[in-house]
Amino acid sequence: MTFDEFCLAMFSLLEQDSVHVCETTSLKEELEVDSLQMVNFISCLADSFNIPFDHFIENANRLNTVGSLYEVVREGVE
């Protein structure tokens, strides 16, 4: 999965219109994903990519930018 493919899936799961993002785009400040949305979003990512939810909990400190979230998902899929 490429970064662009991940971004398309991300916006679909967030139910937001796609906007241009880069790896350093902040989920909280720039995409305005609040804590409740983040929990729901991570749950959807876990289901969509068949990744244990615990993988996201273990990497919670890395879930602040689109790029770091992409890396966590890629690691979970491997």
All heavy atoms as a GROMACS GRO file, in nm:
protein
  622
    1MET      N    1   0.085  -0.118   0.000
    1MET     CA    2   0.000   0.000   0.000
    1MET      C    3   0.089   0.124   0.000
    1MET      O    4   0.180   0.136   0.081
    1MET     CB    5  -0.090  -0.004   0.123
    1MET     CG    6  -0.151   0.126   0.160
    1MET     SD    7  -0.252   0.126   0.310
    1MET     CE    8  -0.163   0.024   0.420
    2THR      N    9   0.060   0.215  -0.090
    2THR     CA   10   0.136   0.340  -0.096
    2THR      C   11   0.078   0.441   0.002
    2THR      O   12  -0.034   0.424   0.053
    2THR     CB   13   0.130   0.400  -0.238
    2THR    OG1   14  -0.004   0.443  -0.264
    2THR    CG2   15   0.178   0.301  -0.343
    3PHE      N   16   0.152   0.547   0.026
    3PHE     CA   17   0.106   0.654   0.114
    3PHE      C   18  -0.023   0.715   0.059
    3PHE      O   19  -0.118   0.740   0.134
    3PHE     CB   20   0.215   0.761   0.129
    3PHE     CG   21   0.176   0.874   0.218
    3PHE    CD1   22   0.171   0.857   0.356
    3PHE    CD2   23   0.145   0.998   0.166
    3PHE    CE1   24   0.134   0.962   0.440
    3PHE    CE2   25   0.109   1.103   0.249
    3PHE     CZ   26   0.104   1.085   0.386
    4ASP      N   27  -0.030   0.736  -0.072
    4ASP     CA   28  -0.150   0.794  -0.133
    4ASP      C   29  -0.272   0.703  -0.117
    4ASP      O   30  -0.382   0.750  -0.091
    4ASP     CB   31  -0.127   0.826  -0.280
    4ASP     CG   32  -0.031   0.944  -0.300
    4ASP    OD1   33  -0.019   1.026  -0.208
    4ASP    OD2   34   0.031   0.951  -0.407
    5GLU      N   35  -0.253   0.573  -0.134
    5GLU     CA   36  -0.362   0.478  -0.115
    5GLU      C   37  -0.410   0.479   0.030
    5GLU      O   38  -0.530   0.475   0.058
    5GLU     CB   39  -0.318   0.336  -0.153
    5GLU     CG   40  -0.295   0.319  -0.302
    5GLU     CD   41  -0.225   0.189  -0.336
    5GLU    OE1   42  -0.156   0.130  -0.249
    5GLU    OE2   43  -0.239   0.146  -0.452
    6PHE      N   44  -0.313   0.488   0.123
    6PHE     CA   45  -0.348   0.496   0.264
    6PHE      C   46  -0.430   0.622   0.291
    6PHE      O   47  -0.529   0.618   0.363
    6PHE     CB   48  -0.223   0.495   0.352
    6PHE     CG   49  -0.253   0.522   0.496
    6PHE    CD1   50  -0.309   0.424   0.576
    6PHE    CD2   51  -0.227   0.647   0.552
    6PHE    CE1   52  -0.340   0.449   0.709
    6PHE    CE2   53  -0.257   0.672   0.684
    6PHE     CZ   54  -0.313   0.573   0.762
    7CYS      N   55  -0.389   0.733   0.234
    7CYS     CA   56  -0.461   0.860   0.256
    7CYS      C   57  -0.604   0.852   0.206
    7CYS      O   58  -0.696   0.903   0.273
    7CYS     CB   59  -0.385   0.976   0.191
    7CYS     SG   60  -0.231   1.015   0.275
    8LEU      N   61  -0.625   0.790   0.091
    8LEU     CA   62  -0.762   0.774   0.040
    8LEU      C   63  -0.845   0.691   0.137
    8LEU      O   64  -0.960   0.726   0.167
    8LEU     CB   65  -0.760   0.709  -0.098
    8LEU     CG   66  -0.710   0.794  -0.213
    8LEU    CD1   67  -0.699   0.711  -0.341
    8LEU    CD2   68  -0.800   0.914  -0.234
    9ALA      N   69  -0.788   0.582   0.186
    9ALA     CA   70  -0.860   0.498   0.284
    9ALA      C   71  -0.886   0.576   0.412
    9ALA      O   72  -0.994   0.567   0.471
    9ALA     CB   73  -0.780   0.372   0.313
   10MET      N   74  -0.787   0.654   0.455
   10MET     CA   75  -0.798   0.731   0.577
   10MET      C   76  -0.916   0.830   0.569
   10MET      O   77  -0.999   0.835   0.659
   10MET     CB   78  -0.668   0.807   0.603
   10MET     CG   79  -0.672   0.898   0.724
   10MET     SD   80  -0.523   0.998   0.741
   10MET     CE   81  -0.547   1.118   0.609
   11PHE      N   82  -0.923   0.905   0.461
   11PHE     CA   83  -1.032   1.003   0.447
   11PHE      C   84  -1.167   0.935   0.436
   11PHE      O   85  -1.267   0.985   0.488
   11PHE     CB   86  -1.007   1.098   0.329
   11PHE     CG   87  -0.904   1.202   0.359
   11PHE    CD1   88  -0.783   1.204   0.294
   11PHE    CD2   89  -0.927   1.299   0.455
   11PHE    CE1   90  -0.687   1.300   0.322
   11PHE    CE2   91  -0.834   1.396   0.486
   11PHE     CZ   92  -0.713   1.397   0.418
   12SER      N   93  -1.170   0.820   0.372
   12SER     CA   94  -1.294   0.744   0.363
   12SER      C   95  -1.341   0.700   0.502
   12SER      O   96  -1.458   0.716   0.537
   12SER     CB   97  -1.275   0.623   0.272
   12SER     OG   98  -1.391   0.544   0.270
   13LEU      N   99  -1.248   0.646   0.582
   13LEU     CA  100  -1.283   0.602   0.716
   13LEU      C  101  -1.319   0.717   0.808
   13LEU      O  102  -1.403   0.703   0.897
   13LEU     CB  103  -1.168   0.520   0.776
   13LEU     CG  104  -1.141   0.386   0.709
   13LEU    CD1  105  -1.014   0.322   0.764
   13LEU    CD2  106  -1.259   0.292   0.724
   14LEU      N  107  -1.254   0.832   0.788
   14LEU     CA  108  -1.285   0.951   0.868
   14LEU      C  109  -1.413   1.019   0.821
   14LEU      O  110  -1.464   1.109   0.888
   14LEU     CB  111  -1.170   1.052   0.861
   14LEU     CG  112  -1.046   1.019   0.941
   14LEU    CD1  113  -0.933   1.116   0.907
   14LEU    CD2  114  -1.076   1.022   1.091
   15GLU      N  115  -1.462   0.977   0.704
   15GLU     CA  116  -1.579   1.038   0.642
   15GLU      C  117  -1.559   1.187   0.621
   15GLU      O  118  -1.645   1.270   0.650
   15GLU     CB  119  -1.706   1.009   0.723
   15GLU     CG  120  -1.737   0.861   0.732
   15GLU     CD  121  -1.859   0.828   0.815
   15GLU    OE1  122  -1.913   0.918   0.882
   15GLU    OE2  123  -1.900   0.711   0.814
   16GLN      N  124  -1.440   1.220   0.571
   16GLN     CA  125  -1.403   1.358   0.539
   16GLN      C  126  -1.370   1.366   0.390
   16GLN      O  127  -1.328   1.267   0.330
   16GLN     CB  128  -1.280   1.403   0.617
   16GLN     CG  129  -1.298   1.422   0.763
   16GLN     CD  130  -1.171   1.476   0.830
   16GLN    OE1  131  -1.070   1.502   0.765
   16GLN    NE2  132  -1.177   1.493   0.960
   17ASP      N  133  -1.387   1.486   0.334
   17ASP     CA  134  -1.342   1.508   0.198
   17ASP      C  135  -1.189   1.502   0.196
   17ASP      O  136  -1.123   1.549   0.288
   17ASP     CB  137  -1.387   1.645   0.147
   17ASP     CG  138  -1.538   1.652   0.130
   17ASP    OD1  139  -1.600   1.546   0.107
   17ASP    OD2  140  -1.593   1.763   0.139
   18SER      N  141  -1.134   1.445   0.089
   18SER     CA  142  -0.990   1.436   0.075
   18SER      C  143  -0.931   1.575   0.056
   18SER      O  144  -0.985   1.657  -0.018
   18SER     CB  145  -0.951   1.350  -0.045
   18SER     OG  146  -0.988   1.217  -0.025
   19VAL      N  147  -0.822   1.600   0.124
   19VAL     CA  148  -0.743   1.722   0.106
   19VAL      C  149  -0.598   1.678   0.092
   19VAL      O  150  -0.562   1.566   0.128
   19VAL     CB  151  -0.759   1.821   0.224
   19VAL    CG1  152  -0.902   1.871   0.234
   19VAL    CG2  153  -0.715   1.758   0.355
   20HIS      N  154  -0.516   1.766   0.040
   20HIS     CA  155  -0.374   1.733   0.024
   20HIS      C  156  -0.309   1.725   0.163
   20HIS      O  157  -0.322   1.817   0.244
   20HIS     CB  158  -0.303   1.839  -0.060
   20HIS     CG  159  -0.157   1.812  -0.073
   20HIS    ND1  160  -0.107   1.710  -0.151
   20HIS    CD2  161  -0.051   1.869  -0.013
   20HIS    CE1  162   0.024   1.707  -0.140
   20HIS    NE2  163   0.061   1.803  -0.057
   21VAL      N  164  -0.244   1.614   0.189
   21VAL     CA  165  -0.172   1.595   0.314
   21VAL      C  166  -0.032   1.544   0.281
   21VAL      O  167  -0.006   1.493   0.172
   21VAL     CB  168  -0.241   1.496   0.409
   21VAL    CG1  169  -0.375   1.549   0.457
   21VAL    CG2  170  -0.257   1.359   0.346
   22CYS      N  171   0.057   1.560   0.376
   22CYS     CA  172   0.191   1.503   0.365
   22CYS      C  173   0.218   1.424   0.492
   22CYS      O  174   0.133   1.419   0.581
   22CYS     CB  175   0.296   1.612   0.342
   22CYS     SG  176   0.310   1.730   0.477
   23GLU      N  177   0.334   1.365   0.501
   23GLU     CA  178   0.363   1.280   0.615
   23GLU      C  179   0.365   1.355   0.747
   23GLU      O  180   0.341   1.298   0.852
   23GLU     CB  181   0.495   1.206   0.592
   23GLU     CG  182   0.483   1.104   0.481
   23GLU     CD  183   0.608   1.022   0.460
   23GLU    OE1  184   0.705   1.037   0.536
   23GLU    OE2  185   0.608   0.940   0.368
   24THR      N  186   0.391   1.485   0.744
   24THR     CA  187   0.397   1.562   0.868
   24THR      C  188   0.265   1.630   0.904
   24THR      O  189   0.258   1.701   1.004
   24THR     CB  190   0.507   1.670   0.859
   24THR    OG1  191   0.479   1.757   0.749
   24THR    CG2  192   0.645   1.607   0.842
   25THR      N  193   0.160   1.605   0.827
   25THR     CA  194   0.029   1.663   0.856
   25THR      C  195  -0.022   1.610   0.990
   25THR      O  196  -0.028   1.490   1.012
   25THR     CB  197  -0.072   1.630   0.745
   25THR    OG1  198  -0.023   1.682   0.621
   25THR    CG2  199  -0.208   1.688   0.776
   26SER      N  200  -0.058   1.700   1.078
   26SER     CA  201  -0.108   1.664   1.211
   26SER      C  202  -0.254   1.622   1.203
   26SER      O  203  -0.337   1.692   1.145
   26SER     CB  204  -0.095   1.783   1.305
   26SER     OG  205  -0.166   1.761   1.424
   27LEU      N  206  -0.282   1.507   1.262
   27LEU     CA  207  -0.420   1.459   1.265
   27LEU      C  208  -0.508   1.550   1.351
   27LEU      O  209  -0.622   1.580   1.314
   27LEU     CB  210  -0.425   1.316   1.318
   27LEU     CG  211  -0.362   1.211   1.226
   27LEU    CD1  212  -0.331   1.084   1.301
   27LEU    CD2  213  -0.454   1.184   1.108
   28LYS      N  214  -0.455   1.594   1.462
   28LYS     CA  215  -0.534   1.674   1.555
   28LYS      C  216  -0.547   1.820   1.509
   28LYS      O  217  -0.658   1.870   1.497
   28LYS     CB  218  -0.471   1.669   1.694
   28LYS     CG  219  -0.550   1.742   1.799
   28LYS     CD  220  -0.488   1.729   1.936
   28LYS     CE  221  -0.569   1.802   2.041
   28LYS     NZ  222  -0.511   1.791   2.174
   29GLU      N  223  -0.435   1.885   1.485
   29GLU     CA  224  -0.441   2.028   1.453
   29GLU      C  225  -0.487   2.057   1.310
   29GLU      O  226  -0.571   2.143   1.288
   29GLU     CB  227  -0.305   2.095   1.478
   29GLU     CG  228  -0.282   2.135   1.622
   29GLU     CD  229  -0.233   2.018   1.707
   29GLU    OE1  230  -0.159   1.933   1.653
   29GLU    OE2  231  -0.272   2.010   1.824
   30GLU      N  232  -0.431   1.986   1.214
   30GLU     CA  233  -0.460   2.019   1.075
   30GLU      C  234  -0.585   1.949   1.021
   30GLU      O  235  -0.660   2.008   0.942
   30GLU     CB  236  -0.339   1.987   0.988
   30GLU     CG  237  -0.220   2.078   1.022
   30GLU     CD  238  -0.096   2.040   0.945
   30GLU    OE1  239  -0.091   2.071   0.824
   30GLU    OE2  240  -0.005   1.980   1.006
   31LEU      N  241  -0.608   1.823   1.060
   31LEU     CA  242  -0.726   1.752   1.013
   31LEU      C  243  -0.840   1.756   1.114
   31LEU      O  244  -0.948   1.705   1.087
   31LEU     CB  245  -0.690   1.607   0.977
   31LEU     CG  246  -0.591   1.590   0.863
   31LEU    CD1  247  -0.566   1.443   0.836
   31LEU    CD2  248  -0.641   1.659   0.737
   32GLU      N  249  -0.814   1.814   1.229
   32GLU     CA  250  -0.914   1.834   1.334
   32GLU      C  251  -0.983   1.706   1.377
   32GLU      O  252  -1.104   1.700   1.395
   32GLU     CB  253  -1.016   1.940   1.289
   32GLU     CG  254  -0.952   2.074   1.262
   32GLU     CD  255  -1.050   2.180   1.213
   32GLU    OE1  256  -1.167   2.148   1.185
   32GLU    OE2  257  -1.007   2.296   1.204
   33VAL      N  258  -0.902   1.600   1.395
   33VAL     CA  259  -0.953   1.472   1.445
   33VAL      C  260  -0.946   1.478   1.597
   33VAL      O  261  -0.838   1.485   1.654
   33VAL     CB  262  -0.870   1.353   1.391
   33VAL    CG1  263  -0.919   1.222   1.448
   33VAL    CG2  264  -0.873   1.352   1.238
   34ASP      N  265  -1.062   1.479   1.662
   34ASP     CA  266  -1.062   1.486   1.809
   34ASP      C  267  -1.042   1.346   1.867
   34ASP      O  268  -1.035   1.247   1.795
   34ASP     CB  269  -1.188   1.554   1.862
   34ASP     CG  270  -1.317   1.478   1.834
   34ASP    OD1  271  -1.313   1.354   1.822
   34ASP    OD2  272  -1.423   1.542   1.826
   35SER      N  273  -1.034   1.338   1.998
   35SER     CA  274  -1.001   1.211   2.063
   35SER      C  275  -1.105   1.102   2.039
   35SER      O  276  -1.071   0.986   2.017
   35SER     CB  277  -0.978   1.231   2.213
   35SER     OG  278  -1.091   1.289   2.273
   36LEU      N  279  -1.233   1.137   2.040
   36LEU     CA  280  -1.337   1.038   2.013
   36LEU      C  281  -1.331   0.989   1.869
   36LEU      O  282  -1.340   0.869   1.842
   36LEU     CB  283  -1.476   1.094   2.044
   36LEU     CG  284  -1.594   1.000   2.020
   36LEU    CD1  285  -1.578   0.872   2.103
   36LEU    CD2  286  -1.724   1.068   2.054
   37GLN      N  287  -1.313   1.081   1.776
   37GLN     CA  288  -1.298   1.043   1.636
   37GLN      C  289  -1.176   0.953   1.617
   37GLN      O  290  -1.180   0.858   1.540
   37GLN     CB  291  -1.281   1.166   1.547
   37GLN     CG  292  -1.406   1.247   1.526
   37GLN     CD  293  -1.377   1.374   1.450
   37GLN    OE1  294  -1.286   1.449   1.486
   37GLN    NE2  295  -1.454   1.399   1.345
   38MET      N  296  -1.070   0.983   1.690
   38MET     CA  297  -0.947   0.904   1.678
   38MET      C  298  -0.969   0.760   1.722
   38MET      O  299  -0.925   0.667   1.655
   38MET     CB  300  -0.835   0.969   1.759
   38MET     CG  301  -0.701   0.907   1.733
   38MET     SD  302  -0.651   0.930   1.561
   38MET     CE  303  -0.478   0.910   1.576
   39VAL      N  304  -1.040   0.741   1.832
   39VAL     CA  305  -1.068   0.605   1.879
   39VAL      C  306  -1.152   0.530   1.776
   39VAL      O  307  -1.121   0.414   1.742
   39VAL     CB  308  -1.138   0.608   2.017
   39VAL    CG1  309  -1.188   0.469   2.055
   39VAL    CG2  310  -1.046   0.663   2.123
   40ASN      N  311  -1.254   0.594   1.725
   40ASN     CA  312  -1.338   0.530   1.622
   40ASN      C  313  -1.259   0.502   1.495
   40ASN      O  314  -1.273   0.395   1.434
   40ASN     CB  315  -1.460   0.617   1.590
   40ASN     CG  316  -1.559   0.622   1.703
   40ASN    OD1  317  -1.570   0.529   1.781
   40ASN    ND2  318  -1.632   0.732   1.712
   41PHE      N  319  -1.175   0.597   1.456
   41PHE     CA  320  -1.092   0.584   1.337
   41PHE      C  321  -0.994   0.468   1.351
   41PHE      O  322  -0.980   0.385   1.261
   41PHE     CB  323  -1.019   0.716   1.312
   41PHE     CG  324  -0.920   0.714   1.201
   41PHE    CD1  325  -0.951   0.662   1.077
   41PHE    CD2  326  -0.793   0.767   1.220
   41PHE    CE1  327  -0.858   0.663   0.974
   41PHE    CE2  328  -0.701   0.769   1.118
   41PHE     CZ  329  -0.733   0.716   0.994
   42ILE      N  330  -0.927   0.459   1.465
   42ILE     CA  331  -0.832   0.350   1.488
   42ILE      C  332  -0.904   0.215   1.488
   42ILE      O  333  -0.853   0.116   1.434
   42ILE     CB  334  -0.755   0.373   1.621
   42ILE    CG1  335  -0.669   0.499   1.612
   42ILE    CG2  336  -0.672   0.252   1.658
   42ILE    CD1  337  -0.568   0.499   1.501
   43SER      N  338  -1.021   0.211   1.545
   43SER     CA  339  -1.100   0.088   1.544
   43SER      C  340  -1.133   0.047   1.400
   43SER      O  341  -1.122  -0.071   1.364
   43SER     CB  342  -1.228   0.107   1.625
   43SER     OG  343  -1.305  -0.009   1.622
   44CYS      N  344  -1.170   0.142   1.318
   44CYS     CA  345  -1.200   0.114   1.177
   44CYS      C  346  -1.074   0.070   1.102
   44CYS      O  347  -1.080  -0.021   1.019
   44CYS     CB  348  -1.259   0.237   1.110
   44CYS     SG  349  -1.427   0.276   1.161
   45LEU      N  350  -0.961   0.136   1.130
   45LEU     CA  351  -0.835   0.095   1.067
   45LEU      C  352  -0.800  -0.049   1.104
   45LEU      O  353  -0.760  -0.128   1.020
   45LEU     CB  354  -0.720   0.187   1.110
   45LEU     CG  355  -0.707   0.321   1.041
   45LEU    CD1  356  -0.598   0.404   1.108
   45LEU    CD2  357  -0.678   0.305   0.893
   46ALA      N  358  -0.815  -0.081   1.233
   46ALA     CA  359  -0.785  -0.216   1.280
   46ALA      C  360  -0.871  -0.318   1.206
   46ALA      O  361  -0.820  -0.421   1.159
   46ALA     CB  362  -0.807  -0.225   1.430
   47ASP      N  363  -1.000  -0.290   1.192
   47ASP     CA  364  -1.090  -0.381   1.121
   47ASP      C  365  -1.059  -0.388   0.972
   47ASP      O  366  -1.054  -0.496   0.914
   47ASP     CB  367  -1.236  -0.338   1.140
   47ASP     CG  368  -1.287  -0.361   1.281
   47ASP    OD1  369  -1.224  -0.438   1.356
   47ASP    OD2  370  -1.391  -0.300   1.314
   48SER      N  371  -1.037  -0.273   0.910
   48SER     CA  372  -1.015  -0.268   0.765
   48SER      C  373  -0.887  -0.339   0.722
   48SER      O  374  -0.883  -0.401   0.616
   48SER     CB  375  -1.010  -0.123   0.718
   48SER     OG  376  -1.134  -0.062   0.735
   49PHE      N  377  -0.783  -0.326   0.803
   49PHE     CA  378  -0.654  -0.382   0.766
   49PHE      C  379  -0.620  -0.509   0.844
   49PHE      O  380  -0.510  -0.561   0.833
   49PHE     CB  381  -0.543  -0.278   0.784
   49PHE     CG  382  -0.553  -0.165   0.685
   49PHE    CD1  383  -0.611  -0.044   0.722
   49PHE    CD2  384  -0.508  -0.180   0.556
   49PHE    CE1  385  -0.620   0.060   0.632
   49PHE    CE2  386  -0.518  -0.076   0.464
   49PHE     CZ  387  -0.574   0.044   0.502
   50ASN      N  388  -0.718  -0.559   0.921
   50ASN     CA  389  -0.700  -0.681   0.999
   50ASN      C  390  -0.575  -0.674   1.088
   50ASN      O  391  -0.491  -0.764   1.088
   50ASN     CB  392  -0.694  -0.803   0.906
   50ASN     CG  393  -0.724  -0.931   0.981
   50ASN    OD1  394  -0.793  -0.931   1.082
   50ASN    ND2  395  -0.671  -1.041   0.932
   51ILE      N  396  -0.567  -0.564   1.163
   51ILE     CA  397  -0.456  -0.539   1.255
   51ILE      C  398  -0.513  -0.542   1.396
   51ILE      O  399  -0.616  -0.479   1.422
   51ILE     CB  400  -0.392  -0.401   1.229
   51ILE    CG1  401  -0.340  -0.392   1.085
   51ILE    CG2  402  -0.281  -0.372   1.329
   51ILE    CD1  403  -0.298  -0.253   1.044
   52PRO      N  404  -0.448  -0.612   1.488
   52PRO     CA  405  -0.499  -0.612   1.626
   52PRO      C  406  -0.503  -0.470   1.684
   52PRO      O  407  -0.409  -0.392   1.666
   52PRO     CB  408  -0.398  -0.698   1.702
   52PRO     CG  409  -0.328  -0.778   1.597
   52PRO     CD  410  -0.329  -0.695   1.472
   53PHE      N  411  -0.612  -0.438   1.751
   53PHE     CA  412  -0.627  -0.304   1.811
   53PHE      C  413  -0.511  -0.276   1.907
   53PHE      O  414  -0.466  -0.162   1.918
   53PHE     CB  415  -0.762  -0.295   1.883
   53PHE     CG  416  -0.796  -0.155   1.926
   53PHE    CD1  417  -0.846  -0.063   1.836
   53PHE    CD2  418  -0.779  -0.116   2.058
   53PHE    CE1  419  -0.878   0.066   1.875
   53PHE    CE2  420  -0.812   0.012   2.098
   53PHE     CZ  421  -0.861   0.104   2.006
   54ASP      N  422  -0.461  -0.380   1.973
   54ASP     CA  423  -0.349  -0.364   2.066
   54ASP      C  424  -0.225  -0.305   1.999
   54ASP      O  425  -0.147  -0.237   2.063
   54ASP     CB  426  -0.312  -0.497   2.131
   54ASP     CG  427  -0.415  -0.545   2.230
   54ASP    OD1  428  -0.504  -0.465   2.267
   54ASP    OD2  429  -0.406  -0.662   2.273
   55HIS      N  430  -0.208  -0.334   1.870
   55HIS     CA  431  -0.094  -0.278   1.797
   55HIS      C  432  -0.099  -0.126   1.799
   55HIS      O  433   0.004  -0.060   1.814
   55HIS     CB  434  -0.092  -0.331   1.653
   55HIS     CG  435   0.016  -0.274   1.569
   55HIS    ND1  436   0.149  -0.307   1.585
   55HIS    CD2  437   0.012  -0.184   1.467
   55HIS    CE1  438   0.221  -0.240   1.498
   55HIS    NE2  439   0.140  -0.165   1.425
   56PHE      N  440  -0.218  -0.071   1.785
   56PHE     CA  441  -0.232   0.074   1.788
   56PHE      C  442  -0.211   0.128   1.930
   56PHE      O  443  -0.152   0.235   1.948
   56PHE     CB  444  -0.370   0.116   1.734
   56PHE     CG  445  -0.386   0.088   1.588
   56PHE    CD1  446  -0.451  -0.026   1.544
   56PHE    CD2  447  -0.334   0.174   1.493
   56PHE    CE1  448  -0.466  -0.053   1.410
   56PHE    CE2  449  -0.348   0.149   1.358
   56PHE     CZ  450  -0.414   0.035   1.316
   57ILE      N  451  -0.259   0.056   2.029
   57ILE     CA  452  -0.240   0.098   2.168
   57ILE      C  453  -0.092   0.101   2.202
   57ILE      O  454  -0.042   0.196   2.263
   57ILE     CB  455  -0.315   0.003   2.265
   57ILE    CG1  456  -0.466   0.002   2.237
   57ILE    CG2  457  -0.286   0.038   2.411
   57ILE    CD1  458  -0.533   0.136   2.249
   58GLU      N  459  -0.019  -0.003   2.159
   58GLU     CA  460   0.125  -0.010   2.186
   58GLU      C  461   0.202   0.102   2.117
   58GLU      O  462   0.311   0.137   2.160
   58GLU     CB  463   0.179  -0.145   2.138
   58GLU     CG  464   0.127  -0.262   2.219
   58GLU     CD  465   0.152  -0.397   2.152
   58GLU    OE1  466   0.213  -0.401   2.042
   58GLU    OE2  467   0.108  -0.498   2.209
   59ASN      N  468   0.147   0.156   2.010
   59ASN     CA  469   0.213   0.262   1.934
   59ASN      C  470   0.140   0.396   1.945
   59ASN      O  471   0.155   0.482   1.858
   59ASN     CB  472   0.223   0.221   1.786
   59ASN     CG  473   0.319   0.107   1.767
   59ASN    OD1  474   0.440   0.128   1.768
   59ASN    ND2  475   0.267  -0.014   1.752
   60ALA      N  476   0.064   0.414   2.051
   60ALA     CA  477  -0.018   0.534   2.067
   60ALA      C  478   0.063   0.663   2.060
   60ALA      O  479   0.014   0.764   2.009
   60ALA     CB  480  -0.096   0.528   2.199
   61ASN      N  481   0.186   0.660   2.107
   61ASN     CA  482   0.269   0.781   2.105
   61ASN      C  483   0.310   0.820   1.963
   61ASN      O  484   0.362   0.930   1.942
   61ASN     CB  485   0.392   0.762   2.192
   61ASN     CG  486   0.481   0.649   2.144
   61ASN    OD1  487   0.433   0.548   2.092
   61ASN    ND2  488   0.611   0.664   2.162
   62ARG      N  489   0.286   0.734   1.866
   62ARG     CA  490   0.323   0.761   1.727
   62ARG      C  491   0.204   0.799   1.640
   62ARG      O  492   0.219   0.814   1.519
   62ARG     CB  493   0.391   0.637   1.668
   62ARG     CG  494   0.520   0.601   1.736
   62ARG     CD  495   0.577   0.470   1.687
   62ARG     NE  496   0.592   0.466   1.542
   62ARG     CZ  497   0.598   0.353   1.473
   62ARG    NH1  498   0.590   0.236   1.534
   62ARG    NH2  499   0.612   0.356   1.341
   63LEU      N  500   0.088   0.815   1.698
   63LEU     CA  501  -0.033   0.837   1.618
   63LEU      C  502  -0.069   0.984   1.607
   63LEU      O  503  -0.185   1.021   1.613
   63LEU     CB  504  -0.150   0.758   1.677
   63LEU     CG  505  -0.128   0.608   1.694
   63LEU    CD1  506  -0.249   0.542   1.757
   63LEU    CD2  507  -0.092   0.544   1.562
   64ASN      N  508   0.030   1.069   1.585
   64ASN     CA  509   0.002   1.212   1.582
   64ASN      C  510   0.008   1.274   1.442
   64ASN      O  511  -0.051   1.377   1.418
   64ASN     CB  512   0.094   1.288   1.677
   64ASN     CG  513   0.240   1.252   1.653
   64ASN    OD1  514   0.272   1.164   1.575
   64ASN    ND2  515   0.327   1.321   1.722
   65THR      N  516   0.077   1.210   1.349
   65THR     CA  517   0.082   1.262   1.212
   65THR      C  518   0.035   1.154   1.115
   65THR      O  519   0.034   1.036   1.147
   65THR     CB  520   0.225   1.306   1.172
   65THR    OG1  521   0.308   1.191   1.167
   65THR    CG2  522   0.281   1.411   1.267
   66VAL      N  523  -0.001   1.197   0.996
   66VAL     CA  524  -0.046   1.103   0.893
   66VAL      C  525   0.066   1.004   0.860
   66VAL      O  526   0.044   0.884   0.848
   66VAL     CB  527  -0.094   1.178   0.767
   66VAL    CG1  528  -0.129   1.080   0.656
   66VAL    CG2  529  -0.214   1.266   0.799
   67GLY      N  530   0.189   1.054   0.849
   67GLY     CA  531   0.302   0.968   0.815
   67GLY      C  532   0.332   0.864   0.921
   67GLY      O  533   0.357   0.747   0.889
   68SER      N  534   0.327   0.905   1.047
   68SER     CA  535   0.356   0.808   1.153
   68SER      C  536   0.243   0.706   1.165
   68SER      O  537   0.268   0.587   1.189
   68SER     CB  538   0.382   0.878   1.287
   68SER     OG  539   0.272   0.955   1.327
   69LEU      N  540   0.120   0.747   1.144
   69LEU     CA  541   0.008   0.654   1.145
   69LEU      C  542   0.022   0.554   1.029
   69LEU      O  543  -0.001   0.435   1.046
   69LEU     CB  544  -0.125   0.729   1.136
   69LEU     CG  545  -0.251   0.642   1.131
   69LEU    CD1  546  -0.262   0.554   1.256
   69LEU    CD2  547  -0.374   0.731   1.117
   70TYR      N  548   0.061   0.604   0.913
   70TYR     CA  549   0.085   0.517   0.798
   70TYR      C  550   0.189   0.410   0.831
   70TYR      O  551   0.171   0.293   0.798
   70TYR     CB  552   0.130   0.604   0.680
   70TYR     CG  553   0.177   0.528   0.558
   70TYR    CD1  554   0.092   0.443   0.489
   70TYR    CD2  555   0.306   0.544   0.509
   70TYR    CE1  556   0.136   0.374   0.376
   70TYR    CE2  557   0.350   0.478   0.397
   70TYR     CZ  558   0.265   0.393   0.329
   70TYR     OH  559   0.308   0.325   0.218
   71GLU      N  560   0.296   0.449   0.895
   71GLU     CA  561   0.402   0.353   0.933
   71GLU      C  562   0.349   0.250   1.031
   71GLU      O  563   0.381   0.132   1.020
   71GLU     CB  564   0.523   0.426   0.989
   71GLU     CG  565   0.600   0.504   0.886
   71GLU     CD  566   0.651   0.420   0.769
   71GLU    OE1  567   0.697   0.306   0.794
   71GLU    OE2  568   0.642   0.466   0.655
   72VAL      N  569   0.270   0.293   1.128
   72VAL     CA  570   0.213   0.199   1.227
   72VAL      C  571   0.124   0.098   1.154
   72VAL      O  572   0.128  -0.022   1.184
   72VAL     CB  573   0.136   0.275   1.336
   72VAL    CG1  574   0.053   0.180   1.422
   72VAL    CG2  575   0.232   0.355   1.423
   73VAL      N  576   0.043   0.144   1.060
   73VAL     CA  577  -0.044   0.053   0.985
   73VAL      C  578   0.040  -0.042   0.902
   73VAL      O  579   0.016  -0.163   0.902
   73VAL     CB  580  -0.144   0.133   0.896
   73VAL    CG1  581  -0.215   0.041   0.799
   73VAL    CG2  582  -0.244   0.206   0.984
   74ARG      N  583   0.140   0.009   0.833
   74ARG     CA  584   0.226  -0.079   0.752
   74ARG      C  585   0.293  -0.186   0.837
   74ARG      O  586   0.302  -0.301   0.796
   74ARG     CB  587   0.331   0.003   0.678
   74ARG     CG  588   0.274   0.075   0.558
   74ARG     CD  589   0.379   0.146   0.482
   74ARG     NE  590   0.502   0.068   0.476
   74ARG     CZ  591   0.595   0.081   0.385
   74ARG    NH1  592   0.580   0.169   0.288
   74ARG    NH2  593   0.705   0.010   0.387
   75GLU      N  594   0.340  -0.148   0.954
   75GLU     CA  595   0.403  -0.245   1.045
   75GLU      C  596   0.303  -0.350   1.090
   75GLU      O  597   0.337  -0.468   1.106
   75GLU     CB  598   0.464  -0.174   1.166
   75GLU     CG  599   0.582  -0.086   1.131
   75GLU     CD  600   0.618   0.010   1.243
   75GLU    OE1  601   0.559   0.002   1.353
   75GLU    OE2  602   0.704   0.095   1.220
   76GLY      N  603   0.181  -0.308   1.112
   76GLY     CA  604   0.077  -0.400   1.159
   76GLY      C  605   0.032  -0.498   1.052
   76GLY      O  606  -0.012  -0.608   1.083
   77VAL      N  607   0.044  -0.461   0.928
   77VAL     CA  608   0.002  -0.546   0.818
   77VAL      C  609   0.107  -0.651   0.787
   77VAL      O  610   0.075  -0.760   0.742
   77VAL     CB  611  -0.028  -0.460   0.690
   77VAL    CG1  612  -0.054  -0.547   0.570
   77VAL    CG2  613  -0.145  -0.367   0.716
   78GLU      N  614   0.231  -0.621   0.815
   78GLU     CA  615   0.342  -0.714   0.783
   78GLU      C  616   0.334  -0.844   0.858
   78GLU      O  617   0.287  -0.863   0.960
   78GLU     CB  618   0.476  -0.647   0.812
   78GLU     CG  619   0.502  -0.531   0.719
   78GLU     CD  620   0.632  -0.459   0.751
   78GLU    OE1  621   0.695  -0.485   0.856
   78GLU    OE2  622   0.672  -0.377   0.669
   0.00000   0.00000   0.00000
